[in-house]
Amino acid sequence: MNWFSKLLEKNTTAKKPSPKVVPPDPAHPASQSPNSAASKPSASHRQALTVAQLKKFAPLRDLDDAALSSLPHLSLAYAKGAIIFTLGQPTSSVLYLLAGQLSMQPDSESRYQIDADSTLANLPLNSGSRCGATATALSDVRVLEIPIQLNRLWTDKSQESANCVELVDIQLPEPINGSRFFNSFAQAYRENKLRLPSLPDVALKLKDAVQKDIGIRGAADIIQLDPPIVAKLIQVANSPLYATEIPINNCHDAVARIGLNATRNLVMGISMKQLFSCTDPELMKGMQALWKNSLYVSSLSFVLAQECSNINPEDALLGGLIADIGAIPLLHFAEQFPDGGPSFQELKTALPYLRGPVGVLMLHTLGFPEQLGNIPHQAENWLYDSGPELTMTDIVILAKLHSYFGSGNARDLPYINSIPSYSKLNHGKLNPDFSLMVLKKAQNRVNAAMRLLS
């Protein structure tokens, strides 16, 4: 019985170029109150889409043909002007646009449009437990409806891979499957022959000591064995993130101000910088770019946790920092490859397929906390649904998505209000205007968080 069979048992019935932003129109239905009632479909019937048609949609494209051919789904028809769903509306379905055009009004001052022939129509209109926007038909439309249990089971399937620390073969996609380099890398991974760098003794000793309820004095005694880390901690303690009117000038007071758990995470983060290093000039530039991006994702995770959740910001800081840790063994392997490995750009293209299993292995080897272990695997799994409560993985997913905004890598990414992690934020506080509002408001904290790990 495959992982998807449970869904059939329970449900036998039924930056991309920046999105087109349309100013709000008080006369437009999408500008109505979020409490406006959704319209009933004018027609509803079982839609016998072919396997090829269903594979157009994410994450359906990753299911096997047998599961897709048995997938229960409905086609809902709506007339022009109908409200498909409203902002904040609870839902038990995942919806996709099959035909027509929709106006989406999230919790922001602007709205956007989705056309059935666009690549964004391949992503869910909503995938959380509540809708992140009000959807209004700008033409006659057809919508595909699938039970929301799909998200839970898709997450379970994805989580099985993340939790597996056994060295199984990496599934290489077609573009790199014929490459001698990537086949050699997959073999080295399978045979446990990858070069996995280690953290400094101070970081490992402190991590173990904090788990044994060591006091501030004991933590300071360990940290003082590494003067560069001491200097960085004092800098952090005096940064805008923690500073008061009284400056800190010694390790003990720095640990006392920052806190034991936060100190442990910061020391781990500071120590990680040395992992992003190699001798090849081109690959070193790539390592530096990855480190800078990791700092940015880490900073965004800190701000998001502080502004929109009950997640400890220092924990989120470390969670964001290790999201791309799986790239390190890949670049080291390329540096050592006898006949010259691929360019950094080729390695970067392959990273989405390799970062998960390699990152999980590396975190397991380094002894990172279990709660961080699945972050490399799930950090860009936009449809990941950890359950009803917001988790650190959700924070990192949101930070990762934000890190692409305004860049050429934003093409075909989902709107943030359509992913499961968004629906669990405190009071829906985060909205598509976050990059212009909260980030601007918290820019000093973002910069400070980046500086303390630079």
MOJOWO-V576870 format. One record per run of one state. SS is the DSSP state (~ for helix, > for strand, _ for the rest). FROM is the first residue (numbers start at 0). TO is the last residue. Records with the same first field share a line. If there is no record, write none. Layout:
SS->FROM-TO, FROM-TO
This chain:
_->0-3, 10-19, 23-27, 31-41, 46-49, 54-58, 62-63, 69-71, 78-81, 85-88, 90-91, 99-99, 106-108, 115-117, 122-124, 126-128, 130-131, 137-139, 147-147, 163-172, 177-178, 190-199, 211-214, 223-225, 237-249, 258-258, 275-279, 308-311, 321-325, 336-342, 366-368, 372-373, 378-390, 404-406, 410-414, 418-420, 424-424, 428-436, 441-441, 452-453
~->4-9, 28-30, 50-53, 59-61, 64-68, 118-121, 148-162, 173-176, 179-189, 200-210, 215-222, 226-236, 250-257, 259-274, 280-307, 312-320, 326-335, 343-365, 369-371, 374-377, 391-403, 407-409, 415-417, 421-423, 425-427, 437-440, 442-451
>->20-22, 42-45, 72-77, 82-84, 89-89, 92-98, 100-105, 109-114, 125-125, 129-129, 132-136, 140-146
